[in-house]
Amino acid sequence: MWTTFEQIFPYAIAFTIPLLITALGALFSERSGIVNIGLEGLMVVGSFTGAYIIHQLQELWPGSTLALWVGLLAAAAAGALFSLLHAFASVNLSANQIISGTAINLVAGALTVFLARNMTGSGNIRITTGFLPMDIPLLSSIPVIGPLLFAKTYLTSWLILAVVLVSAFVLYKTPFGLRLRACGEHPQAAEAAGISVAAMRYTGVIISGAFSALGGAIIIVTYAGEFTGTVAGLGFLALASLIFGQWKPLGILAATLFFGFASTIANVSQVIPSLTVIPPVILKVFPYVVTLIALIAFSKSSNAPKAVGEPYEPGKR
């Protein structure tokens, strides 16, 4: 049993990281007062941009990891720009944020597949090589926790974990975080204190777009290696993780790890001998069933920002 757990855990971390950074981006957006259900579309934009840029650069710089880092940065920039559509609709036009997010999902999926087909002829974009899993010297030799946390790990995993810690500090220990949270809880009071609610909400949505696209690109450079026009519903799982984690960074970390394990069981079950006895169809639906159960169980105790999803009207009391 322990051997099976050791086999699964590194895969679970790899599946968790894209969920984690995407859900963290959604946290910034919703803490500012804007619901962003366009996470799936933003992840697709990031995976497309990252795959295309890396594919082009790897032809120029064979064997260089610099192409991977440039691709990740380009994906984050593309996601930030694409999220401006949602920010403009939600802030300037006071549009329904659910409909705007749905439109982002639809437009992003169709646009990226169209571009990929015109660029490659097949709709798929494959990179030559991504980041390789590695064992951290000395730390991977620690009994019990070494094989779990420090073996077969990616550089991107540690980068995102650092981003989580920095984000928690920014949200709860800095003036910027206080202003952002104020705009999601009491925007009228924030306005009275001289805070630009529109600017803070734009900032939250842009951060959400950058982080979500980064999550999509990380999928390409770790375990996928190819853009196929979809991220298999991970954007919606990230949204579920945000709710399950009660809109708190460390809660989101725990929730995404939980869902990451569920996704791992579904995706690597056929190569784990002890799991092959379970019918594949049960394992495939397992993460989605777990998501539904978790949302039902925690929906009544959810602690969402009070003004999230409400268009802000300046001067309204």
C-alpha positions in Angstrom: 0.0 0.0 0.0 2.8 2.4 0.9 4.6 1.6 -2.3 1.5 2.5 -4.3 1.3 5.8 -2.4 4.9 6.6 -3.2 4.3 5.8 -6.9 1.2 8.1 -7.0 2.4 11.1 -5.0 4.8 12.6 -7.5 2.1 12.3 -10.2 -0.3 13.9 -7.8 2.0 16.9 -7.3 2.4 17.3 -11.0 -1.4 17.4 -11.5 -1.9 19.7 -8.5 0.4 22.5 -9.6 -1.6 23.7 -12.6 -4.8 23.5 -10.5 -3.1 25.4 -7.7 -1.9 28.4 -9.7 -5.2 28.7 -11.6 -7.2 28.6 -8.4 -4.9 31.1 -6.8 -5.5 33.5 -9.8 -9.2 33.0 -9.3 -8.7 34.0 -5.7 -7.3 37.4 -6.6 -10.2 38.0 -9.0 -12.9 37.0 -6.6 -11.3 38.8 -3.7 -11.6 42.0 -5.8 -15.3 41.3 -6.4 -15.2 39.7 -9.9 -16.4 36.1 -10.5 -14.2 34.5 -13.1 -15.5 31.2 -14.4 -13.5 31.7 -17.6 -10.5 29.9 -16.0 -10.9 27.0 -18.4 -10.6 29.3 -21.4 -7.7 31.2 -20.0 -5.8 28.0 -19.3 -6.4 27.0 -22.9 -5.0 30.3 -24.1 -1.9 29.7 -21.9 -1.4 26.2 -23.1 -1.7 27.3 -26.8 0.6 30.3 -26.4 3.2 28.4 -24.3 3.2 25.4 -26.8 3.5 27.6 -29.8 6.3 29.9 -28.5 8.3 26.9 -27.1 7.8 25.0 -30.3 9.3 27.9 -32.3 12.1 28.6 -29.9 13.2 25.0 -29.6 13.9 25.0 -33.3 16.2 28.0 -32.8 17.7 26.9 -29.4 17.8 23.1 -29.5 18.3 21.6 -26.0 18.0 24.9 -24.2 15.6 25.2 -21.2 15.5 29.0 -21.8 12.8 28.3 -24.4 10.6 26.8 -21.7 10.9 29.7 -19.4 10.2 32.2 -22.2 7.2 30.2 -23.2 5.8 30.3 -19.6 6.3 34.1 -19.5 4.6 34.5 -22.9 1.7 32.4 -21.8 1.2 34.5 -18.6 1.3 37.7 -20.7 -1.2 36.3 -23.2 -3.5 35.3 -20.4 -3.3 38.7 -18.8 -4.2 40.4 -22.1 -7.0 38.0 -22.9 -8.5 38.5 -19.4 -8.9 42.2 -20.2 -12.0 41.2 -22.1 -13.6 39.9 -19.0 -12.5 42.8 -16.9 -13.9 45.4 -19.4 -17.2 43.6 -19.6 -17.5 43.2 -15.9 -16.2 46.6 -14.7 -16.9 49.0 -17.5 -20.1 47.5 -19.0 -21.4 46.0 -15.7 -22.2 42.8 -17.6 -23.3 39.6 -16.0 -20.0 38.1 -14.9 -21.1 34.5 -15.3 -22.1 35.1 -19.0 -18.8 37.0 -19.6 -16.8 34.2 -18.2 -18.7 31.6 -20.2 -18.0 33.7 -23.3 -14.3 33.6 -22.5 -14.4 29.8 -22.3 -16.2 29.6 -25.7 -14.1 32.1 -27.5 -10.7 30.9 -26.2 -11.4 27.3 -27.1 -12.6 28.1 -30.6 -9.9 30.7 -31.3 -6.9 28.7 -30.2 -8.0 25.6 -32.1 -8.6 27.7 -35.2 -5.1 29.3 -34.9 -3.4 26.0 -34.2 -5.0 24.4 -37.3 -3.9 27.3 -39.5 -0.4 27.2 -38.1 0.2 23.4 -38.0 -2.5 21.9 -40.2 -3.5 19.5 -37.5 -4.6 21.6 -34.6 -2.0 20.1 -32.3 1.3 21.7 -31.3 3.9 19.5 -29.8 7.1 20.7 -28.0 10.4 18.8 -28.4 10.9 18.4 -24.6 9.7 19.9 -21.4 11.0 20.0 -17.9 12.3 16.7 -16.7 11.4 15.4 -13.2 14.4 15.3 -10.9 15.5 14.2 -7.4 16.7 17.0 -5.2 20.2 16.0 -3.8 20.3 15.0 -0.1 16.6 15.9 0.5 15.3 13.1 -1.6 17.2 10.7 0.7 15.3 11.7 3.8 13.3 8.7 5.0 9.5 8.7 4.3 9.1 12.4 3.2 12.1 12.4 0.9 10.6 10.1 -1.8 7.3 11.9 -1.4 8.3 15.5 -1.6 11.7 15.7 -3.1 11.9 12.9 -5.7 10.7 13.1 -9.3 9.8 16.8 -8.8 9.7 19.7 -11.3 11.2 23.1 -11.0 7.8 24.6 -11.8 6.3 22.9 -8.7 8.7 24.8 -6.4 8.2 28.0 -8.3 4.4 27.8 -7.9 4.6 26.9 -4.2 6.8 30.0 -3.7 4.1 32.1 -5.5 1.5 30.7 -3.1 3.4 31.8 -0.1 4.1 35.3 -1.6 0.4 35.6 -2.6 -0.7 34.8 1.0 1.7 37.5 2.3 0.5 40.0 -0.3 -3.2 39.4 0.4 -3.0 39.6 4.2 0.1 41.6 5.1 0.3 44.4 2.6 -1.8 47.6 1.8 -2.4 46.2 -1.7 -4.0 43.1 -0.3 -6.2 45.0 2.1 -7.4 47.3 -0.7 -8.1 44.3 -2.9 -10.1 42.5 -0.2 -12.0 45.6 0.7 -13.2 46.0 -2.9 -14.6 42.4 -2.7 -16.3 42.9 0.7 -17.4 46.6 0.8 -16.7 48.4 -2.4 -18.6 51.5 -1.4 -16.5 51.8 1.8 -13.4 51.3 -0.2 -14.4 54.1 -2.6 -15.0 56.4 0.4 -11.5 55.6 1.6 -10.1 56.8 -1.7 -9.5 53.4 -3.3 -10.2 53.0 -7.0 -12.5 50.0 -7.1 -12.3 49.7 -10.9 -8.5 49.7 -10.9 -8.4 47.1 -8.1 -10.9 44.9 -9.9 -9.0 45.2 -13.2 -5.8 44.2 -11.3 -7.5 41.2 -9.8 -8.8 39.9 -13.1 -5.5 40.5 -14.9 -3.6 38.5 -12.2 -6.2 35.8 -12.5 -5.7 35.7 -16.3 -1.9 35.5 -16.0 -1.9 32.8 -13.3 -4.5 30.7 -15.2 -2.6 30.9 -18.5 0.6 30.0 -16.6 -1.2 26.9 -15.3 -2.2 25.9 -18.8 1.4 26.3 -20.0 2.7 24.3 -17.1 0.6 21.4 -18.2 2.5 21.5 -21.5 6.0 21.7 -20.1 5.5 19.0 -17.5 3.3 16.0 -18.2 1.4 16.7 -21.4 4.0 18.0 -24.0 1.3 18.8 -26.6 -1.4 21.4 -27.1 -4.7 19.6 -28.1 -7.2 22.4 -27.7 -8.4 21.4 -24.2 -7.3 21.2 -20.6 -9.9 18.5 -19.8 -12.0 20.5 -17.4 -9.1 21.5 -15.1 -10.3 25.2 -15.1 -13.6 24.1 -13.5 -11.8 21.9 -11.0 -9.7 24.9 -10.1 -12.9 26.9 -9.5 -14.2 24.1 -7.3 -10.9 24.1 -5.4 -11.4 27.9 -4.8 -14.8 27.2 -3.2 -13.7 24.1 -1.4 -10.7 26.1 0.0 -12.9 28.9 1.3 -11.2 31.6 -0.7 -8.0 31.3 1.3 -4.5 30.5 -0.1 -3.7 27.7 2.2 -7.2 26.3 2.0 -6.8 26.3 -1.8 -3.5 24.5 -1.5 -5.2 21.7 0.5 -8.1 21.6 -1.9 -6.1 21.4 -5.0 -3.9 18.6 -3.5 -7.1 16.7 -2.8 -8.4 17.1 -6.3 -4.9 16.5 -7.7 -4.9 13.1 -6.0 -8.4 12.4 -7.5 -7.2 13.3 -11.0 -4.0 11.3 -10.6 -5.9 8.1 -9.7 -8.0 8.5 -12.8 -5.0 9.2 -15.1 -2.3 6.8 -13.9 -4.4 3.9 -12.7 -3.5 1.7 -15.6 0.2 1.8 -14.7 -0.3 1.1 -11.0 -0.7 -2.7 -10.6 -2.8 -2.4 -7.4 -5.4 -0.2 -9.2 -5.9 -2.2 -12.3 -8.5 -4.4 -10.6 -10.8 -1.4 -10.5 -13.0 -0.9 -13.6 -11.5 2.0 -15.7 -14.8 3.8 -16.1 -15.1 4.2 -12.3 -11.6 5.7 -12.1 -12.3 8.1 -14.9 -15.4 9.6 -13.3 -13.8 9.5 -9.9 -12.4 13.1 -9.8 -15.7 14.6 -11.0 -17.8 12.7 -8.5 -15.5 13.7 -5.7 -15.8 17.3 -6.9 -19.6 17.2 -6.8 -19.6 15.6 -3.4 -17.1 18.2 -2.0 -19.1 21.1 -3.4 -22.4 19.8 -2.0 -20.8 19.2 1.4 -19.2 22.6 1.7 -21.7 24.8 -0.2 -23.6 25.8 2.9 -20.5 26.8 4.8 -18.9 28.8 2.0 -17.4 32.1 3.0 -17.3 34.0 -0.3 -16.5 37.8 -0.4 -19.8 39.6 0.2 -19.7 41.7 -3.0 -18.4 39.1 -5.4 -20.4 39.0 -8.6 -22.1 42.3 -8.0 -21.5 45.1 -10.6 -20.1 48.1 -8.8 -22.0 51.4 -9.2 -20.0 54.4 -8.1 -21.9 56.6 -5.6 -24.3 53.9 -4.6 -24.8 53.4 -0.8 
